[in-house]
């Protein structure tokens, strides 16, 4: 994991974009138990990581593809959290 977090700051935009894709695939991975998915999200600390990287890359046009990748990770994280809420909510 430390290597992946370092790669998010790599000078090569291609490496940063592909690293964001790795995080997206990890978030969307089909873990069966909601507790496992929550634990993965906690371990990744993506909310904090994404907020920090977004702030660092704001206003730099050469980071457009990377920021798009970060947006996909944030979107995937939100979708997975919504699915978790649906899975654990009692049906009416």
PDB file of N, CA, C and O in Angstrom, chain B, residues numbered from 101:
ATOM      1  N   UNK B 101       0.803  -1.202   0.000  1.00  0.00           N
ATOM      2  CA  UNK B 101       0.000   0.000   0.000  1.00  0.00           C
ATOM      3  C   UNK B 101       0.849   1.270   0.000  1.00  0.00           C
ATOM      4  O   UNK B 101       0.526   2.211  -0.725  1.00  0.00           O
ATOM      5  N   UNK B 102       1.920   1.327   0.787  1.00  0.00           N
ATOM      6  CA  UNK B 102       2.717   2.559   0.751  1.00  0.00           C
ATOM      7  C   UNK B 102       3.225   2.900  -0.652  1.00  0.00           C
ATOM      8  O   UNK B 102       3.293   4.071  -1.026  1.00  0.00           O
ATOM      9  N   UNK B 103       3.578   1.875  -1.422  1.00  0.00           N
ATOM     10  CA  UNK B 103       4.037   2.123  -2.790  1.00  0.00           C
ATOM     11  C   UNK B 103       2.941   2.775  -3.622  1.00  0.00           C
ATOM     12  O   UNK B 103       3.207   3.722  -4.363  1.00  0.00           O
ATOM     13  N   UNK B 104       1.716   2.280  -3.509  1.00  0.00           N
ATOM     14  CA  UNK B 104       0.611   2.865  -4.282  1.00  0.00           C
ATOM     15  C   UNK B 104       0.378   4.326  -3.900  1.00  0.00           C
ATOM     16  O   UNK B 104       0.131   5.165  -4.766  1.00  0.00           O
ATOM     17  N   UNK B 105       0.455   4.624  -2.620  1.00  0.00           N
ATOM     18  CA  UNK B 105       0.257   6.013  -2.202  1.00  0.00           C
ATOM     19  C   UNK B 105       1.384   6.900  -2.720  1.00  0.00           C
ATOM     20  O   UNK B 105       1.135   8.049  -3.085  1.00  0.00           O
ATOM     21  N   UNK B 106       2.613   6.398  -2.762  1.00  0.00           N
ATOM     22  CA  UNK B 106       3.732   7.175  -3.321  1.00  0.00           C
ATOM     23  C   UNK B 106       3.539   7.388  -4.820  1.00  0.00           C
ATOM     24  O   UNK B 106       3.864   8.452  -5.347  1.00  0.00           O
ATOM     25  N   UNK B 107       3.009   6.372  -5.506  1.00  0.00           N
ATOM     26  CA  UNK B 107       2.811   6.490  -6.955  1.00  0.00           C
ATOM     27  C   UNK B 107       1.780   7.553  -7.316  1.00  0.00           C
ATOM     28  O   UNK B 107       1.795   8.070  -8.433  1.00  0.00           O
ATOM     29  N   UNK B 108       0.888   7.885  -6.392  1.00  0.00           N
ATOM     30  CA  UNK B 108      -0.083   8.954  -6.656  1.00  0.00           C
ATOM     31  C   UNK B 108       0.597  10.315  -6.793  1.00  0.00           C
ATOM     32  O   UNK B 108       0.004  11.259  -7.315  1.00  0.00           O
ATOM     33  N   UNK B 109       1.841  10.416  -6.325  1.00  0.00           N
ATOM     34  CA  UNK B 109       2.596  11.672  -6.435  1.00  0.00           C
ATOM     35  C   UNK B 109       3.733  11.579  -7.441  1.00  0.00           C
ATOM     36  O   UNK B 109       4.591  12.460  -7.487  1.00  0.00           O
ATOM     37  N   UNK B 110       3.749  10.537  -8.236  1.00  0.00           N
ATOM     38  CA  UNK B 110       4.800  10.343  -9.228  1.00  0.00           C
ATOM     39  C   UNK B 110       4.771  11.483 -10.249  1.00  0.00           C
ATOM     40  O   UNK B 110       3.699  11.989 -10.581  1.00  0.00           O
ATOM     41  N   UNK B 111       5.933  11.888 -10.744  1.00  0.00           N
ATOM     42  CA  UNK B 111       5.960  12.957 -11.757  1.00  0.00           C
ATOM     43  C   UNK B 111       5.240  12.592 -13.060  1.00  0.00           C
ATOM     44  O   UNK B 111       4.759  13.479 -13.765  1.00  0.00           O
ATOM     45  N   UNK B 112       5.161  11.316 -13.383  1.00  0.00           N
ATOM     46  CA  UNK B 112       4.511  10.892 -14.617  1.00  0.00           C
ATOM     47  C   UNK B 112       2.991  10.845 -14.433  1.00  0.00           C
ATOM     48  O   UNK B 112       2.476  10.131 -13.573  1.00  0.00           O
ATOM     49  N   UNK B 113       2.293  11.619 -15.257  1.00  0.00           N
ATOM     50  CA  UNK B 113       0.835  11.621 -15.165  1.00  0.00           C
ATOM     51  C   UNK B 113       0.263  10.246 -15.473  1.00  0.00           C
ATOM     52  O   UNK B 113      -0.717   9.837 -14.849  1.00  0.00           O
ATOM     53  N   UNK B 114       0.849   9.525 -16.420  1.00  0.00           N
ATOM     54  CA  UNK B 114       0.355   8.191 -16.761  1.00  0.00           C
ATOM     55  C   UNK B 114       0.404   7.250 -15.556  1.00  0.00           C
ATOM     56  O   UNK B 114      -0.529   6.479 -15.331  1.00  0.00           O
ATOM     57  N   UNK B 115       1.470   7.311 -14.798  1.00  0.00           N
ATOM     58  CA  UNK B 115       1.584   6.462 -13.609  1.00  0.00           C
ATOM     59  C   UNK B 115       0.544   6.872 -12.578  1.00  0.00           C
ATOM     60  O   UNK B 115      -0.085   6.012 -11.961  1.00  0.00           O
ATOM     61  N   UNK B 116       0.352   8.173 -12.383  1.00  0.00           N
ATOM     62  CA  UNK B 116      -0.651   8.640 -11.401  1.00  0.00           C
ATOM     63  C   UNK B 116      -2.055   8.210 -11.817  1.00  0.00           C
ATOM     64  O   UNK B 116      -2.842   7.777 -10.975  1.00  0.00           O
ATOM     65  N   UNK B 117      -2.378   8.326 -13.112  1.00  0.00           N
ATOM     66  CA  UNK B 117      -3.708   7.940 -13.604  1.00  0.00           C
ATOM     67  C   UNK B 117      -3.929   6.445 -13.409  1.00  0.00           C
ATOM     68  O   UNK B 117      -4.991   6.032 -12.944  1.00  0.00           O
ATOM     69  N   UNK B 118      -2.949   5.641 -13.754  1.00  0.00           N
ATOM     70  CA  UNK B 118      -3.095   4.186 -13.591  1.00  0.00           C
ATOM     71  C   UNK B 118      -3.169   3.791 -12.121  1.00  0.00           C
ATOM     72  O   UNK B 118      -3.867   2.838 -11.775  1.00  0.00           O
ATOM     73  N   UNK B 119      -2.471   4.497 -11.264  1.00  0.00           N
ATOM     74  CA  UNK B 119      -2.559   4.228  -9.827  1.00  0.00           C
ATOM     75  C   UNK B 119      -3.956   4.562  -9.314  1.00  0.00           C
ATOM     76  O   UNK B 119      -4.506   3.832  -8.489  1.00  0.00           O
ATOM     77  N   UNK B 120      -4.527   5.653  -9.793  1.00  0.00           N
ATOM     78  CA  UNK B 120      -5.907   5.985  -9.415  1.00  0.00           C
ATOM     79  C   UNK B 120      -6.848   4.876  -9.872  1.00  0.00           C
ATOM     80  O   UNK B 120      -7.792   4.531  -9.161  1.00  0.00           O
ATOM     81  N   UNK B 121      -6.598   4.315 -11.056  1.00  0.00           N
ATOM     82  CA  UNK B 121      -7.420   3.202 -11.549  1.00  0.00           C
ATOM     83  C   UNK B 121      -7.293   1.972 -10.657  1.00  0.00           C
ATOM     84  O   UNK B 121      -8.269   1.248 -10.456  1.00  0.00           O
ATOM     85  N   UNK B 122      -6.107   1.732 -10.126  1.00  0.00           N
ATOM     86  CA  UNK B 122      -5.912   0.607  -9.198  1.00  0.00           C
ATOM     87  C   UNK B 122      -6.766   0.812  -7.958  1.00  0.00           C
ATOM     88  O   UNK B 122      -7.424  -0.118  -7.492  1.00  0.00           O
ATOM     89  N   UNK B 123      -6.755   2.028  -7.421  1.00  0.00           N
ATOM     90  CA  UNK B 123      -7.583   2.304  -6.239  1.00  0.00           C
ATOM     91  C   UNK B 123      -9.069   2.143  -6.561  1.00  0.00           C
ATOM     92  O   UNK B 123      -9.830   1.626  -5.743  1.00  0.00           O
ATOM     93  N   UNK B 124      -9.478   2.582  -7.739  1.00  0.00           N
ATOM     94  CA  UNK B 124     -10.870   2.424  -8.146  1.00  0.00           C
ATOM     95  C   UNK B 124     -11.248   0.951  -8.191  1.00  0.00           C
ATOM     96  O   UNK B 124     -12.306   0.571  -7.692  1.00  0.00           O
ATOM     97  N   UNK B 125     -10.404   0.125  -8.778  1.00  0.00           N
ATOM     98  CA  UNK B 125     -10.700  -1.316  -8.845  1.00  0.00           C
ATOM     99  C   UNK B 125     -10.764  -1.931  -7.446  1.00  0.00           C
ATOM    100  O   UNK B 125     -11.583  -2.815  -7.193  1.00  0.00           O
ATOM    101  N   UNK B 126      -9.909  -1.468  -6.543  1.00  0.00           N
ATOM    102  CA  UNK B 126      -9.944  -2.006  -5.174  1.00  0.00           C
ATOM    103  C   UNK B 126     -11.259  -1.639  -4.486  1.00  0.00           C
ATOM    104  O   UNK B 126     -11.855  -2.465  -3.795  1.00  0.00           O
ATOM    105  N   UNK B 127     -11.707  -0.400  -4.678  1.00  0.00           N
ATOM    106  CA  UNK B 127     -12.956   0.045  -4.046  1.00  0.00           C
ATOM    107  C   UNK B 127     -14.142  -0.724  -4.615  1.00  0.00           C
ATOM    108  O   UNK B 127     -15.055  -1.091  -3.876  1.00  0.00           O
ATOM    109  N   UNK B 128     -14.135  -0.969  -5.915  1.00  0.00           N
ATOM    110  CA  UNK B 128     -15.267  -1.637  -6.564  1.00  0.00           C
ATOM    111  C   UNK B 128     -15.209  -3.158  -6.445  1.00  0.00           C
ATOM    112  O   UNK B 128     -16.131  -3.849  -6.877  1.00  0.00           O
ATOM    113  N   UNK B 129     -14.143  -3.677  -5.870  1.00  0.00           N
ATOM    114  CA  UNK B 129     -13.988  -5.124  -5.736  1.00  0.00           C
ATOM    115  C   UNK B 129     -15.193  -5.695  -4.994  1.00  0.00           C
ATOM    116  O   UNK B 129     -15.648  -5.122  -4.004  1.00  0.00           O
ATOM    117  N   UNK B 130     -15.691  -6.793  -5.462  1.00  0.00           N
ATOM    118  CA  UNK B 130     -16.912  -7.375  -4.919  1.00  0.00           C
ATOM    119  C   UNK B 130     -16.728  -8.143  -3.625  1.00  0.00           C
ATOM    120  O   UNK B 130     -16.910  -9.360  -3.603  1.00  0.00           O
ATOM    121  N   UNK B 131     -16.376  -7.466  -2.554  1.00  0.00           N
ATOM    122  CA  UNK B 131     -16.301  -8.121  -1.251  1.00  0.00           C
ATOM    123  C   UNK B 131     -17.713  -8.451  -0.803  1.00  0.00           C
ATOM    124  O   UNK B 131     -18.610  -7.615  -0.908  1.00  0.00           O
ATOM    125  N   UNK B 132     -17.915  -9.655  -0.307  1.00  0.00           N
ATOM    126  CA  UNK B 132     -19.270 -10.112   0.012  1.00  0.00           C
ATOM    127  C   UNK B 132     -19.823  -9.519   1.298  1.00  0.00           C
ATOM    128  O   UNK B 132     -20.999  -9.160   1.364  1.00  0.00           O
ATOM    129  N   UNK B 133     -18.993  -9.417   2.306  1.00  0.00           N
ATOM    130  CA  UNK B 133     -19.464  -8.925   3.604  1.00  0.00           C
ATOM    131  C   UNK B 133     -19.323  -7.411   3.710  1.00  0.00           C
ATOM    132  O   UNK B 133     -18.261  -6.865   3.409  1.00  0.00           O
ATOM    133  N   UNK B 134     -20.386  -6.727   4.135  1.00  0.00           N
ATOM    134  CA  UNK B 134     -20.295  -5.269   4.284  1.00  0.00           C
ATOM    135  C   UNK B 134     -19.162  -4.845   5.224  1.00  0.00           C
ATOM    136  O   UNK B 134     -18.523  -3.818   4.997  1.00  0.00           O
ATOM    137  N   UNK B 135     -18.912  -5.624   6.268  1.00  0.00           N
ATOM    138  CA  UNK B 135     -17.845  -5.284   7.198  1.00  0.00           C
ATOM    139  C   UNK B 135     -16.481  -5.289   6.505  1.00  0.00           C
ATOM    140  O   UNK B 135     -15.622  -4.460   6.803  1.00  0.00           O
ATOM    141  N   UNK B 136     -16.293  -6.237   5.574  1.00  0.00           N
ATOM    142  CA  UNK B 136     -15.036  -6.306   4.832  1.00  0.00           C
ATOM    143  C   UNK B 136     -14.856  -5.082   3.946  1.00  0.00           C
ATOM    144  O   UNK B 136     -13.758  -4.535   3.849  1.00  0.00           O
ATOM    145  N   UNK B 137     -15.933  -4.656   3.303  1.00  0.00           N
ATOM    146  CA  UNK B 137     -15.876  -3.478   2.434  1.00  0.00           C
ATOM    147  C   UNK B 137     -15.578  -2.228   3.271  1.00  0.00           C
ATOM    148  O   UNK B 137     -14.775  -1.386   2.869  1.00  0.00           O
ATOM    149  N   UNK B 138     -16.216  -2.114   4.418  1.00  0.00           N
ATOM    150  CA  UNK B 138     -15.978  -0.962   5.288  1.00  0.00           C
ATOM    151  C   UNK B 138     -14.536  -0.956   5.773  1.00  0.00           C
ATOM    152  O   UNK B 138     -13.898   0.096   5.827  1.00  0.00           O
ATOM    153  N   UNK B 139     -14.028  -2.120   6.122  1.00  0.00           N
ATOM    154  CA  UNK B 139     -12.641  -2.211   6.582  1.00  0.00           C
ATOM    155  C   UNK B 139     -11.679  -1.795   5.469  1.00  0.00           C
ATOM    156  O   UNK B 139     -10.707  -1.085   5.727  1.00  0.00           O
ATOM    157  N   UNK B 140     -11.941  -2.227   4.242  1.00  0.00           N
ATOM    158  CA  UNK B 140     -11.098  -1.832   3.115  1.00  0.00           C
ATOM    159  C   UNK B 140     -11.108  -0.314   2.949  1.00  0.00           C
ATOM    160  O   UNK B 140     -10.057   0.299   2.762  1.00  0.00           O
ATOM    161  N   UNK B 141     -12.272   0.280   3.016  1.00  0.00           N
ATOM    162  CA  UNK B 141     -12.388   1.734   2.869  1.00  0.00           C
ATOM    163  C   UNK B 141     -11.629   2.441   3.980  1.00  0.00           C
ATOM    164  O   UNK B 141     -10.971   3.453   3.736  1.00  0.00           O
ATOM    165  N   UNK B 142     -11.713   1.924   5.187  1.00  0.00           N
ATOM    166  CA  UNK B 142     -10.966   2.525   6.312  1.00  0.00           C
ATOM    167  C   UNK B 142      -9.464   2.408   6.103  1.00  0.00           C
ATOM    168  O   UNK B 142      -8.725   3.370   6.313  1.00  0.00           O
ATOM    169  N   UNK B 143      -9.016   1.234   5.690  1.00  0.00           N
ATOM    170  CA  UNK B 143      -7.579   1.009   5.498  1.00  0.00           C
ATOM    171  C   UNK B 143      -7.034   1.931   4.412  1.00  0.00           C
ATOM    172  O   UNK B 143      -5.944   2.485   4.553  1.00  0.00           O
ATOM    173  N   UNK B 144      -7.778   2.091   3.347  1.00  0.00           N
ATOM    174  CA  UNK B 144      -7.319   2.940   2.250  1.00  0.00           C
ATOM    175  C   UNK B 144      -7.315   4.428   2.614  1.00  0.00           C
ATOM    176  O   UNK B 144      -6.555   5.198   2.027  1.00  0.00           O
ATOM    177  N   UNK B 145      -8.140   4.839   3.559  1.00  0.00           N
ATOM    178  CA  UNK B 145      -8.244   6.250   3.975  1.00  0.00           C
ATOM    179  C   UNK B 145      -8.402   7.169   2.770  1.00  0.00           C
ATOM    180  O   UNK B 145      -7.794   8.238   2.710  1.00  0.00           O
ATOM    181  N   UNK B 146      -9.210   6.752   1.825  1.00  0.00           N
ATOM    182  CA  UNK B 146      -9.311   7.489   0.569  1.00  0.00           C
ATOM    183  C   UNK B 146      -9.891   8.885   0.713  1.00  0.00           C
ATOM    184  O   UNK B 146      -9.530   9.785  -0.045  1.00  0.00           O
ATOM    185  N   UNK B 147     -10.764   9.073   1.654  1.00  0.00           N
ATOM    186  CA  UNK B 147     -11.344  10.419   1.812  1.00  0.00           C
ATOM    187  C   UNK B 147     -10.233  11.430   2.089  1.00  0.00           C
ATOM    188  O   UNK B 147     -10.180  12.491   1.467  1.00  0.00           O
ATOM    189  N   UNK B 148      -9.357  11.095   3.015  1.00  0.00           N
ATOM    190  CA  UNK B 148      -8.266  11.999   3.364  1.00  0.00           C
ATOM    191  C   UNK B 148      -7.260  12.123   2.221  1.00  0.00           C
ATOM    192  O   UNK B 148      -6.795  13.217   1.901  1.00  0.00           O
ATOM    193  N   UNK B 149      -6.932  10.982   1.612  1.00  0.00           N
ATOM    194  CA  UNK B 149      -5.962  10.976   0.520  1.00  0.00           C
ATOM    195  C   UNK B 149      -6.478  11.789  -0.667  1.00  0.00           C
ATOM    196  O   UNK B 149      -5.755  12.616  -1.223  1.00  0.00           O
ATOM    197  N   UNK B 150      -7.729  11.548  -1.049  1.00  0.00           N
ATOM    198  CA  UNK B 150      -8.297  12.266  -2.200  1.00  0.00           C
ATOM    199  C   UNK B 150      -8.377  13.766  -1.932  1.00  0.00           C
ATOM    200  O   UNK B 150      -8.097  14.569  -2.821  1.00  0.00           O
ATOM    201  N   UNK B 151      -8.755  14.146  -0.721  1.00  0.00           N
ATOM    202  CA  UNK B 151      -8.850  15.570  -0.387  1.00  0.00           C
ATOM    203  C   UNK B 151      -7.479  16.244  -0.476  1.00  0.00           C
ATOM    204  O   UNK B 151      -7.359  17.354  -0.994  1.00  0.00           O
ATOM    205  N   UNK B 152      -6.471  15.581   0.020  1.00  0.00           N
ATOM    206  CA  UNK B 152      -5.114  16.130  -0.011  1.00  0.00           C
ATOM    207  C   UNK B 152      -4.604  16.263  -1.441  1.00  0.00           C
ATOM    208  O   UNK B 152      -4.059  17.303  -1.813  1.00  0.00           O
ATOM    209  N   UNK B 153      -4.778  15.221  -2.237  1.00  0.00           N
ATOM    210  CA  UNK B 153      -4.290  15.258  -3.623  1.00  0.00           C
ATOM    211  C   UNK B 153      -5.076  16.262  -4.453  1.00  0.00           C
ATOM    212  O   UNK B 153      -4.504  16.947  -5.300  1.00  0.00           O
ATOM    213  N   UNK B 154      -6.364  16.355  -4.221  1.00  0.00           N
ATOM    214  CA  UNK B 154      -7.186  17.320  -4.963  1.00  0.00           C
ATOM    215  C   UNK B 154      -6.670  18.727  -4.698  1.00  0.00           C
ATOM    216  O   UNK B 154      -6.557  19.535  -5.619  1.00  0.00           O
ATOM    217  N   UNK B 155      -6.361  19.016  -3.454  1.00  0.00           N
ATOM    218  CA  UNK B 155      -5.868  20.344  -3.096  1.00  0.00           C
ATOM    219  C   UNK B 155      -4.517  20.626  -3.764  1.00  0.00           C
ATOM    220  O   UNK B 155      -4.275  21.736  -4.239  1.00  0.00           O
ATOM    221  N   UNK B 156      -3.645  19.623  -3.798  1.00  0.00           N
ATOM    222  CA  UNK B 156      -2.319  19.785  -4.390  1.00  0.00           C
ATOM    223  C   UNK B 156      -2.379  20.001  -5.903  1.00  0.00           C
ATOM    224  O   UNK B 156      -1.543  20.713  -6.460  1.00  0.00           O
ATOM    225  N   UNK B 157      -3.347  19.400  -6.559  1.00  0.00           N
ATOM    226  CA  UNK B 157      -3.402  19.457  -8.025  1.00  0.00           C
ATOM    227  C   UNK B 157      -4.366  20.510  -8.555  1.00  0.00           C
ATOM    228  O   UNK B 157      -4.467  20.695  -9.768  1.00  0.00           O
ATOM    229  N   UNK B 158      -5.065  21.192  -7.683  1.00  0.00           N
ATOM    230  CA  UNK B 158      -6.041  22.200  -8.107  1.00  0.00           C
ATOM    231  C   UNK B 158      -5.345  23.327  -8.858  1.00  0.00           C
ATOM    232  O   UNK B 158      -4.313  23.832  -8.417  1.00  0.00           O
ATOM    233  N   UNK B 159      -5.913  23.715  -9.992  1.00  0.00           N
ATOM    234  CA  UNK B 159      -5.407  24.836 -10.759  1.00  0.00           C
ATOM    235  C   UNK B 159      -4.282  24.498 -11.723  1.00  0.00           C
ATOM    236  O   UNK B 159      -3.755  25.390 -12.389  1.00  0.00           O
ATOM    237  N   UNK B 160      -3.905  23.236 -11.809  1.00  0.00           N
ATOM    238  CA  UNK B 160      -2.844  22.833 -12.734  1.00  0.00           C
ATOM    239  C   UNK B 160      -3.480  22.104 -13.914  1.00  0.00           C
ATOM    240  O   UNK B 160      -3.940  20.970 -13.773  1.00  0.00           O
ATOM    241  N   UNK B 161      -3.505  22.745 -15.060  1.00  0.00           N
ATOM    242  CA  UNK B 161      -4.160  22.161 -16.233  1.00  0.00           C
ATOM    243  C   UNK B 161      -3.530  20.866 -16.683  1.00  0.00           C
ATOM    244  O   UNK B 161      -4.204  20.032 -17.289  1.00  0.00           O
ATOM    245  N   UNK B 162      -2.237  20.672 -16.399  1.00  0.00           N
ATOM    246  CA  UNK B 162      -1.579  19.445 -16.830  1.00  0.00           C
ATOM    247  C   UNK B 162      -2.002  18.236 -15.995  1.00  0.00           C
ATOM    248  O   UNK B 162      -1.595  17.114 -16.297  1.00  0.00           O
ATOM    249  N   UNK B 163      -2.795  18.437 -14.972  1.00  0.00           N
ATOM    250  CA  UNK B 163      -3.278  17.350 -14.120  1.00  0.00           C
ATOM    251  C   UNK B 163      -4.711  16.944 -14.427  1.00  0.00           C
ATOM    252  O   UNK B 163      -5.323  16.224 -13.638  1.00  0.00           O
ATOM    253  N   UNK B 164      -5.260  17.385 -15.548  1.00  0.00           N
ATOM    254  CA  UNK B 164      -6.669  17.145 -15.851  1.00  0.00           C
ATOM    255  C   UNK B 164      -7.020  15.657 -15.871  1.00  0.00           C
ATOM    256  O   UNK B 164      -8.013  15.257 -15.264  1.00  0.00           O
ATOM    257  N   UNK B 165      -6.236  14.838 -16.549  1.00  0.00           N
ATOM    258  CA  UNK B 165      -6.536  13.402 -16.613  1.00  0.00           C
ATOM    259  C   UNK B 165      -6.433  12.749 -15.240  1.00  0.00           C
ATOM    260  O   UNK B 165      -7.246  11.896 -14.885  1.00  0.00           O
ATOM    261  N   UNK B 166      -5.437  13.154 -14.481  1.00  0.00           N
ATOM    262  CA  UNK B 166      -5.263  12.603 -13.146  1.00  0.00           C
ATOM    263  C   UNK B 166      -6.430  12.994 -12.245  1.00  0.00           C
ATOM    264  O   UNK B 166      -6.953  12.159 -11.507  1.00  0.00           O
ATOM    265  N   UNK B 167      -6.833  14.246 -12.302  1.00  0.00           N
ATOM    266  CA  UNK B 167      -7.963  14.692 -11.479  1.00  0.00           C
ATOM    267  C   UNK B 167      -9.250  13.988 -11.898  1.00  0.00           C
ATOM    268  O   UNK B 167     -10.104  13.705 -11.057  1.00  0.00           O
ATOM    269  N   UNK B 168      -9.393  13.705 -13.184  1.00  0.00           N
ATOM    270  CA  UNK B 168     -10.543  12.925 -13.650  1.00  0.00           C
ATOM    271  C   UNK B 168     -10.511  11.526 -13.032  1.00  0.00           C
ATOM    272  O   UNK B 168     -11.543  11.007 -12.608  1.00  0.00           O
ATOM    273  N   UNK B 169      -9.335  10.923 -12.983  1.00  0.00           N
ATOM    274  CA  UNK B 169      -9.185   9.617 -12.345  1.00  0.00           C
ATOM    275  C   UNK B 169      -9.530   9.662 -10.870  1.00  0.00           C
ATOM    276  O   UNK B 169     -10.163   8.743 -10.349  1.00  0.00           O
ATOM    277  N   UNK B 170      -9.116  10.733 -10.187  1.00  0.00           N
ATOM    278  CA  UNK B 170      -9.456  10.883  -8.772  1.00  0.00           C
ATOM    279  C   UNK B 170     -10.970  11.028  -8.598  1.00  0.00           C
ATOM    280  O   UNK B 170     -11.548  10.512  -7.642  1.00  0.00           O
ATOM    281  N   UNK B 171     -11.596  11.735  -9.530  1.00  0.00           N
ATOM    282  CA  UNK B 171     -13.046  11.885  -9.483  1.00  0.00           C
ATOM    283  C   UNK B 171     -13.746  10.541  -9.626  1.00  0.00           C
ATOM    284  O   UNK B 171     -14.755  10.288  -8.967  1.00  0.00           O
ATOM    285  N   UNK B 172     -13.211   9.684 -10.485  1.00  0.00           N
ATOM    286  CA  UNK B 172     -13.791   8.341 -10.645  1.00  0.00           C
ATOM    287  C   UNK B 172     -13.648   7.528  -9.366  1.00  0.00           C
ATOM    288  O   UNK B 172     -14.551   6.778  -8.996  1.00  0.00           O
ATOM    289  N   UNK B 173     -12.514   7.678  -8.695  1.00  0.00           N
ATOM    290  CA  UNK B 173     -12.317   6.969  -7.422  1.00  0.00           C
ATOM    291  C   UNK B 173     -13.320   7.477  -6.392  1.00  0.00           C
ATOM    292  O   UNK B 173     -13.946   6.683  -5.688  1.00  0.00           O
ATOM    293  N   UNK B 174     -13.476   8.795  -6.301  1.00  0.00           N
ATOM    294  CA  UNK B 174     -14.434   9.371  -5.349  1.00  0.00           C
ATOM    295  C   UNK B 174     -15.857   8.915  -5.670  1.00  0.00           C
ATOM    296  O   UNK B 174     -16.624   8.591  -4.763  1.00  0.00           O
ATOM    297  N   UNK B 175     -16.209   8.888  -6.948  1.00  0.00           N
ATOM    298  CA  UNK B 175     -17.530   8.433  -7.366  1.00  0.00           C
ATOM    299  C   UNK B 175     -17.731   6.966  -7.000  1.00  0.00           C
ATOM    300  O   UNK B 175     -18.772   6.596  -6.458  1.00  0.00           O
ATOM    301  N   UNK B 176     -16.735   6.130  -7.295  1.00  0.00           N
ATOM    302  CA  UNK B 176     -16.825   4.711  -6.951  1.00  0.00           C
ATOM    303  C   UNK B 176     -16.973   4.497  -5.464  1.00  0.00           C
ATOM    304  O   UNK B 176     -17.740   3.639  -5.026  1.00  0.00           O
ATOM    305  N   UNK B 177     -16.240   5.277  -4.681  1.00  0.00           N
ATOM    306  CA  UNK B 177     -16.343   5.189  -3.224  1.00  0.00           C
ATOM    307  C   UNK B 177     -17.751   5.543  -2.768  1.00  0.00           C
ATOM    308  O   UNK B 177     -18.326   4.852  -1.927  1.00  0.00           O
ATOM    309  N   UNK B 178     -18.305   6.610  -3.317  1.00  0.00           N
ATOM    310  CA  UNK B 178     -19.672   7.011  -2.958  1.00  0.00           C
ATOM    311  C   UNK B 178     -20.701   5.963  -3.335  1.00  0.00           C
ATOM    312  O   UNK B 178     -21.614   5.679  -2.561  1.00  0.00           O
ATOM    313  N   UNK B 179     -20.557   5.384  -4.524  1.00  0.00           N
ATOM    314  CA  UNK B 179     -21.491   4.338  -4.958  1.00  0.00           C
ATOM    315  C   UNK B 179     -21.416   3.116  -4.047  1.00  0.00           C
ATOM    316  O   UNK B 179     -22.441   2.538  -3.685  1.00  0.00           O
ATOM    317  N   UNK B 180     -20.199   2.728  -3.682  1.00  0.00           N
ATOM    318  CA  UNK B 180     -20.053   1.565  -2.801  1.00  0.00           C
ATOM    319  C   UNK B 180     -20.637   1.837  -1.425  1.00  0.00           C
ATOM    320  O   UNK B 180     -21.234   0.945  -0.822  1.00  0.00           O
ATOM    321  N   UNK B 181     -20.476   3.042  -0.921  1.00  0.00           N
ATOM    322  CA  UNK B 181     -21.073   3.380   0.374  1.00  0.00           C
ATOM    323  C   UNK B 181     -22.596   3.348   0.294  1.00  0.00           C
ATOM    324  O   UNK B 181     -23.255   2.900   1.232  1.00  0.00           O
ATOM    325  N   UNK B 182     -23.157   3.816  -0.813  1.00  0.00           N
ATOM    326  CA  UNK B 182     -24.616   3.755  -1.000  1.00  0.00           C
ATOM    327  C   UNK B 182     -25.097   2.307  -1.035  1.00  0.00           C
ATOM    328  O   UNK B 182     -26.127   1.975  -0.449  1.00  0.00           O
ATOM    329  N   UNK B 183     -24.339   1.442  -1.730  1.00  0.00           N
ATOM    330  CA  UNK B 183     -24.703   0.024  -1.774  1.00  0.00           C
ATOM    331  C   UNK B 183     -24.654  -0.594  -0.382  1.00  0.00           C
ATOM    332  O   UNK B 183     -25.508  -1.406  -0.026  1.00  0.00           O
ATOM    333  N   UNK B 184     -23.654  -0.207   0.403  1.00  0.00           N
ATOM    334  CA  UNK B 184     -23.541  -0.739   1.764  1.00  0.00           C
ATOM    335  C   UNK B 184     -24.754  -0.337   2.600  1.00  0.00           C
ATOM    336  O   UNK B 184     -25.289  -1.143   3.362  1.00  0.00           O
ATOM    337  N   UNK B 185     -25.176   0.903   2.450  1.00  0.00           N
ATOM    338  CA  UNK B 185     -26.345   1.373   3.201  1.00  0.00           C
ATOM    339  C   UNK B 185     -27.577   0.589   2.789  1.00  0.00           C
ATOM    340  O   UNK B 185     -28.374   0.190   3.639  1.00  0.00           O
ATOM    341  N   UNK B 186     -27.740   0.364   1.491  1.00  0.00           N
ATOM    342  CA  UNK B 186     -28.889  -0.421   1.005  1.00  0.00           C
ATOM    343  C   UNK B 186     -28.840  -1.859   1.521  1.00  0.00           C
ATOM    344  O   UNK B 186     -29.869  -2.431   1.881  1.00  0.00           O
ATOM    345  N   UNK B 187     -27.632  -2.443   1.554  1.00  0.00           N
ATOM    346  CA  UNK B 187     -27.493  -3.830   1.980  1.00  0.00           C
ATOM    347  C   UNK B 187     -27.787  -4.040   3.455  1.00  0.00           C
ATOM    348  O   UNK B 187     -28.297  -5.091   3.844  1.00  0.00           O
ATOM    349  N   UNK B 188     -27.470  -3.044   4.285  1.00  0.00           N
ATOM    350  CA  UNK B 188     -27.656  -3.240   5.719  1.00  0.00           C
ATOM    351  C   UNK B 188     -28.954  -2.613   6.243  1.00  0.00           C
ATOM    352  O   UNK B 188     -29.321  -2.834   7.397  1.00  0.00           O
ATOM    353  N   UNK B 189     -29.641  -1.842   5.416  1.00  0.00           N
ATOM    354  CA  UNK B 189     -30.898  -1.211   5.836  1.00  0.00           C
ATOM    355  C   UNK B 189     -32.014  -2.253   5.822  1.00  0.00           C
ATOM    356  O   UNK B 189     -32.098  -3.065   4.901  1.00  0.00           O
ATOM    357  N   UNK B 190     -32.861  -2.229   6.837  1.00  0.00           N
ATOM    358  CA  UNK B 190     -33.996  -3.163   6.828  1.00  0.00           C
ATOM    359  C   UNK B 190     -34.965  -2.815   5.702  1.00  0.00           C
ATOM    360  O   UNK B 190     -35.181  -1.644   5.390  1.00  0.00           O
ATOM    361  N   UNK B 191     -35.538  -3.842   5.105  1.00  0.00           N
ATOM    362  CA  UNK B 191     -36.509  -3.606   4.043  1.00  0.00           C
ATOM    363  C   UNK B 191     -37.833  -3.194   4.644  1.00  0.00           C
ATOM    364  O   UNK B 191     -38.148  -3.544   5.782  1.00  0.00           O
ATOM    365  N   UNK B 192     -38.589  -2.463   3.891  1.00  0.00           N
ATOM    366  CA  UNK B 192     -39.870  -1.951   4.410  1.00  0.00           C
ATOM    367  C   UNK B 192     -40.983  -2.908   4.091  1.00  0.00           C
ATOM    368  O   UNK B 192     -42.135  -2.656   4.444  1.00  0.00           O
TER     369      UNK B 192
END
